[in-house]
Amino acid sequence: MIQSFTDDTLHVKITGVEFDDETLKKLKGGKLKLSKILNLKKKKQVCQIAPNKRSHFVIHCTAGNMPDSEIKDLINHKIRSKAHVYVKKDGSIIRIWPFTEKYVWATKLETYTKSFRGQMFHVEVNYREPDVPTEEQYLTLADLYIEASNIEDCWPIIVPHIEIDRGIPNGHNDPTDFDYNYFYTVLKEKGVPIDIVPKFDHNRYWGDKKYKIPYDTDKNSWPPVLSGNPHQ
């Protein structure tokens, strides 16, 4: 809240608003130069989980090294039941839909329950077992996460396709052999405050070889469970 101002100084009181460390230093004493405060930005919070909000960044893998022509065919046919973006092995992307387009779905949860559509960003990493994502794919995926965060002005919750579909018959198990901890390191190096972002726990997939395969007895949950034994 701006309490009062003169030609070159603003007197500012902040209530219930979080700013980054640099901004907090400028706020100390309650005075800021007018030319400076116009450039201040609020610190991003974690995205709110609500029907009209995009709250989750969903990671997929294609389970096949799809040729460019097959991916681009999704654009030609305006297919909405696929991911927004495909990330190729060299880190380049093929964008099926812009992240601003909400009416896109790529999980069984959204297919069977339409009310969940519009709450997720979907990215397919183009690889399949026994391959793993390339370094370039991890870097691009991190850039896409940041892009999504800028669209919603918050940090989306990070979750894999396997968790969204958990407990749904014939649910998917991708992305296979994805290194979550490494991805989080890449995000941190790019300036994402990953420690405050709710995210899928590396060990919920890698903690036991049985965790990599969904069970028929698993339970579906919204919001998705992010940690612990997936079969309990």
Kinemage of the C-alpha trace (Angstrom):
@kinemage 1
@onewidth
@group {chain A} dominant
@subgroup {mainchain}
@vectorlist {calphas} color= white
{ca met a 1} P 0.000 0.000 0.000
{ca ile a 2} L 1.405 3.444 -0.910
{ca gln a 3} L 0.741 5.786 1.990
{ca ser a 4} L 2.023 9.078 0.592
{ca phe a 5} L 4.521 10.479 -1.867
{ca thr a 6} L 6.524 13.506 -2.890
{ca asp a 7} L 8.088 14.274 -6.246
{ca asp a 8} L 11.034 11.957 -5.760
{ca thr a 9} L 10.184 9.690 -2.815
{ca leu a 10} L 7.496 7.145 -1.984
{ca his a 11} L 6.618 6.146 1.555
{ca val a 12} L 5.619 2.517 1.415
{ca lys a 13} L 3.974 0.094 3.811
{ca ile a 14} L 3.839 -3.566 2.792
{ca thr a 15} L 1.329 -5.874 4.430
{ca gly a 16} L 1.070 -9.562 3.515
{ca val a 17} L 3.219 -9.144 0.398
{ca glu a 18} L 6.522 -10.970 -0.055
{ca phe a 19} L 9.405 -9.378 -1.966
{ca asp a 20} L 12.821 -10.704 -2.919
{ca asp a 21} L 15.911 -9.875 -0.826
{ca glu a 22} L 17.051 -7.027 -3.043
{ca thr a 23} L 13.674 -5.351 -2.865
{ca leu a 24} L 13.509 -5.789 0.908
{ca lys a 25} L 16.799 -3.902 1.246
{ca lys a 26} L 15.348 -1.053 -0.782
{ca leu a 27} L 12.241 -1.024 1.373
{ca lys a 28} L 14.232 -0.693 4.601
{ca gly a 29} L 13.358 2.580 6.242
{ca gly a 30} L 10.147 2.891 4.264
{ca lys a 31} L 11.506 5.125 1.515
{ca leu a 32} L 12.175 4.419 -2.161
{ca lys a 33} L 13.044 6.601 -5.102
{ca leu a 34} L 10.045 7.039 -7.385
{ca ser a 35} L 12.039 5.923 -10.413
{ca lys a 36} L 13.004 2.690 -8.637
{ca ile a 37} L 9.704 1.538 -7.181
{ca leu a 38} L 8.072 1.465 -10.593
{ca asn a 39} L 10.337 -1.473 -11.455
{ca leu a 40} L 9.738 -3.521 -8.314
{ca lys a 41} L 8.265 -6.976 -8.775
{ca lys a 42} L 6.502 -9.115 -6.220
{ca lys a 43} L 8.137 -12.412 -5.383
{ca lys a 44} L 6.351 -15.323 -7.066
{ca gln a 45} L 4.393 -17.695 -4.889
{ca val a 46} L 3.493 -21.333 -5.538
{ca cys a 47} L 0.533 -21.651 -7.914
{ca gln a 48} L -2.843 -21.995 -6.259
{ca ile a 49} L -4.729 -25.247 -6.824
{ca ala a 50} L -8.167 -24.217 -8.070
{ca pro a 51} L -10.468 -25.150 -10.987
{ca asn a 52} L -9.783 -21.887 -12.819
{ca lys a 53} L -5.999 -21.904 -12.256
{ca arg a 54} L -3.082 -23.685 -13.891
{ca ser a 55} L -1.273 -25.237 -10.944
{ca his a 56} L 0.702 -28.239 -12.234
{ca phe a 57} L 3.571 -28.673 -14.682
{ca val a 58} L 3.285 -32.234 -15.987
{ca ile a 59} L 6.307 -34.049 -17.427
{ca his a 60} L 5.743 -36.803 -20.013
{ca cys a 61} L 7.897 -38.876 -22.332
{ca thr a 62} L 6.740 -40.084 -25.716
{ca ala a 63} L 7.734 -43.739 -25.097
{ca gly a 64} L 9.042 -43.646 -28.650
{ca asn a 65} L 11.485 -41.577 -30.646
{ca met a 66} L 8.818 -39.768 -32.629
{ca pro a 67} L 9.916 -38.283 -35.967
{ca asp a 68} L 9.316 -34.578 -36.489
{ca ser a 69} L 6.730 -35.297 -39.155
{ca glu a 70} L 4.595 -37.299 -36.739
{ca ile a 71} L 4.741 -34.593 -34.083
{ca lys a 72} L 3.967 -31.822 -36.582
{ca asp a 73} L 0.986 -33.815 -37.777
{ca leu a 74} L -0.595 -33.063 -34.394
{ca ile a 75} L -0.447 -29.377 -35.300
{ca asn a 76} L -1.985 -29.960 -38.705
{ca his a 77} L -4.901 -31.836 -37.169
{ca lys a 78} L -5.209 -29.451 -34.211
{ca ile a 79} L -5.112 -32.323 -31.712
{ca arg a 80} L -5.924 -31.072 -28.204
{ca ser a 81} L -5.524 -34.379 -26.366
{ca lys a 82} L -1.727 -34.177 -26.481
{ca ala a 83} L 0.945 -32.080 -24.792
{ca his a 84} L 1.497 -28.384 -25.393
{ca val a 85} L 5.147 -28.869 -26.369
{ca tyr a 86} L 7.482 -31.661 -27.519
{ca val a 87} L 11.184 -31.485 -26.639
{ca lys a 88} L 13.551 -33.125 -29.123
{ca lys a 89} L 16.843 -34.784 -28.204
{ca asp a 90} L 18.873 -31.755 -29.263
{ca gly a 91} L 16.803 -29.519 -26.974
{ca ser a 92} L 14.814 -27.845 -29.739
{ca ile a 93} L 11.042 -27.863 -29.426
{ca ile a 94} L 7.954 -28.382 -31.517
{ca arg a 95} L 5.075 -26.427 -30.053
{ca ile a 96} L 1.647 -27.924 -30.633
{ca trp a 97} L -0.189 -25.315 -28.572
{ca pro a 98} L 1.027 -22.198 -26.754
{ca phe a 99} L 1.095 -22.481 -22.974
{ca thr a 100} L -1.567 -19.778 -22.900
{ca glu a 101} L -4.025 -22.292 -24.382
{ca lys a 102} L -5.841 -23.942 -21.481
{ca tyr a 103} L -8.079 -26.321 -23.433
{ca val a 104} L -5.353 -28.958 -23.825
{ca trp a 105} L -5.196 -32.256 -21.977
{ca ala a 106} L -2.755 -35.185 -22.024
{ca thr a 107} L -3.647 -37.548 -19.166
{ca lys a 108} L -6.348 -40.109 -18.516
{ca leu a 109} L -7.482 -38.075 -15.513
{ca glu a 110} L -8.356 -35.146 -17.770
{ca thr a 111} L -9.790 -37.426 -20.452
{ca tyr a 112} L -12.237 -39.055 -18.045
{ca thr a 113} L -12.916 -36.010 -15.838
{ca lys a 114} L -13.247 -32.887 -17.943
{ca ser a 115} L -13.291 -30.578 -14.915
{ca phe a 116} L -9.526 -31.093 -14.550
{ca arg a 117} L -8.811 -29.683 -17.999
{ca gly a 118} L -7.165 -26.287 -17.919
{ca gln a 119} L -5.267 -26.896 -14.682
{ca met a 120} L -2.019 -28.244 -16.157
{ca phe a 121} L 0.877 -27.453 -18.473
{ca his a 122} L 1.956 -30.537 -20.460
{ca val a 123} L 5.414 -31.181 -21.911
{ca glu a 124} L 6.510 -34.332 -23.762
{ca val a 125} L 10.211 -35.210 -23.759
{ca asn a 126} L 10.898 -37.247 -26.905
{ca tyr a 127} L 12.661 -40.458 -25.823
{ca arg a 128} L 11.862 -44.015 -24.817
{ca glu a 129} L 13.343 -46.830 -22.749
{ca pro a 130} L 16.160 -47.760 -22.477
{ca asp a 131} L 17.124 -44.189 -23.394
{ca val a 132} L 17.063 -41.340 -20.891
{ca pro a 133} L 16.624 -37.605 -21.463
{ca thr a 134} L 19.607 -35.779 -22.902
{ca glu a 135} L 21.312 -32.862 -21.190
{ca glu a 136} L 19.784 -30.569 -23.797
{ca gln a 137} L 16.307 -31.870 -23.018
{ca tyr a 138} L 16.707 -31.205 -19.288
{ca leu a 139} L 17.871 -27.660 -20.022
{ca thr a 140} L 14.984 -26.949 -22.375
{ca leu a 141} L 12.480 -28.481 -19.984
{ca ala a 142} L 13.719 -26.094 -17.303
{ca asp a 143} L 13.283 -23.145 -19.664
{ca leu a 144} L 9.736 -24.278 -20.413
{ca tyr a 145} L 8.980 -24.502 -16.697
{ca ile a 146} L 10.124 -20.921 -16.258
{ca glu a 147} L 8.009 -19.876 -19.249
{ca ala a 148} L 4.965 -21.521 -17.673
{ca ser a 149} L 5.667 -19.785 -14.368
{ca asn a 150} L 5.768 -16.416 -16.111
{ca ile a 151} L 2.409 -17.028 -17.760
{ca glu a 152} L 0.700 -17.807 -14.456
{ca asp a 153} L 2.961 -15.480 -12.406
{ca cys a 154} L 3.538 -18.293 -9.900
{ca trp a 155} L 5.620 -21.464 -9.556
{ca pro a 156} L 3.714 -24.517 -10.843
{ca ile a 157} L 3.833 -27.761 -8.900
{ca ile a 158} L 6.057 -30.297 -10.686
{ca val a 159} L 4.586 -33.740 -11.248
{ca pro a 160} L 5.068 -36.615 -13.721
{ca his a 161} L 2.368 -38.191 -15.878
{ca ile a 162} L 2.612 -41.423 -13.853
{ca glu a 163} L 1.336 -39.607 -10.764
{ca ile a 164} L -1.563 -37.841 -12.465
{ca asp a 165} L -2.819 -41.171 -13.847
{ca arg a 166} L -2.093 -43.184 -10.704
{ca gly a 167} L -4.960 -45.480 -9.777
{ca ile a 168} L -6.693 -45.075 -13.150
{ca pro a 169} L -6.988 -48.279 -15.236
{ca asn a 170} L -4.272 -48.443 -17.900
{ca gly a 171} L -2.711 -45.272 -16.553
{ca his a 172} L 0.631 -44.247 -17.996
{ca asn a 173} L 3.992 -44.762 -16.268
{ca asp a 174} L 6.055 -42.023 -17.902
{ca pro a 175} L 8.450 -40.308 -17.931
{ca thr a 176} L 10.574 -43.452 -17.618
{ca asp a 177} L 13.934 -43.228 -15.840
{ca phe a 178} L 13.679 -39.459 -15.505
{ca asp a 179} L 16.241 -37.971 -13.088
{ca tyr a 180} L 14.110 -35.659 -10.957
{ca asn a 181} L 16.920 -34.550 -8.663
{ca tyr a 182} L 19.062 -33.576 -11.624
{ca phe a 183} L 16.180 -31.627 -13.155
{ca tyr a 184} L 15.678 -29.747 -9.892
{ca thr a 185} L 19.386 -28.896 -9.851
{ca val a 186} L 19.085 -27.469 -13.367
{ca leu a 187} L 16.090 -25.384 -12.291
{ca lys a 188} L 17.980 -24.060 -9.271
{ca glu a 189} L 20.933 -23.090 -11.455
{ca lys a 190} L 18.509 -21.127 -13.636
{ca gly a 191} L 17.260 -19.154 -10.637
{ca val a 192} L 14.115 -21.087 -9.716
{ca pro a 193} L 13.636 -21.192 -5.907
{ca ile a 194} L 13.189 -24.946 -6.126
{ca asp a 195} L 13.295 -25.444 -2.354
{ca ile a 196} L 9.907 -23.741 -1.978
{ca val a 197} L 8.286 -25.388 -5.024
{ca pro a 198} L 6.143 -28.471 -4.304
{ca lys a 199} L 7.561 -31.202 -6.498
{ca phe a 200} L 7.542 -34.922 -7.100
{ca asp a 201} L 10.035 -36.646 -4.812
{ca his a 202} L 12.851 -38.396 -6.680
{ca asn a 203} L 12.529 -41.404 -4.361
{ca arg a 204} L 8.822 -41.879 -5.060
{ca tyr a 205} L 10.032 -43.233 -8.408
{ca trp a 206} L 13.619 -44.317 -7.735
{ca gly a 207} L 13.280 -45.549 -4.130
{ca asp a 208} L 12.432 -49.119 -5.197
{ca lys a 209} L 12.238 -50.801 -8.593
{ca lys a 210} L 8.584 -51.592 -7.832
{ca tyr a 211} L 7.815 -47.874 -7.649
{ca lys a 212} L 8.407 -47.471 -11.387
{ca ile a 213} L 5.334 -49.533 -12.262
{ca pro a 214} L 1.789 -48.454 -11.341
{ca tyr a 215} L -0.296 -51.054 -9.493
{ca asp a 216} L -3.993 -51.667 -10.089
{ca thr a 217} L -4.470 -51.165 -6.359
{ca asp a 218} L -2.883 -47.681 -6.333
{ca lys a 219} L -5.179 -44.812 -5.408
{ca asn a 220} L -5.794 -41.756 -7.517
{ca ser a 221} L -5.552 -38.431 -5.731
{ca trp a 222} L -6.080 -34.785 -6.534
{ca pro a 223} L -3.953 -32.930 -5.857
{ca pro a 224} L -1.392 -35.612 -6.698
{ca val a 225} L 0.652 -37.117 -3.883
{ca leu a 226} L 4.286 -36.087 -4.268
{ca ser a 227} L 6.228 -38.254 -1.832
{ca gly a 228} L 6.272 -41.592 -0.052
{ca asn a 229} L 5.591 -45.154 -1.169
{ca pro a 230} L 3.286 -44.888 -4.210
{ca his a 231} L 1.690 -48.257 -3.438
{ca gln a 232} L 0.437 -47.359 0.045
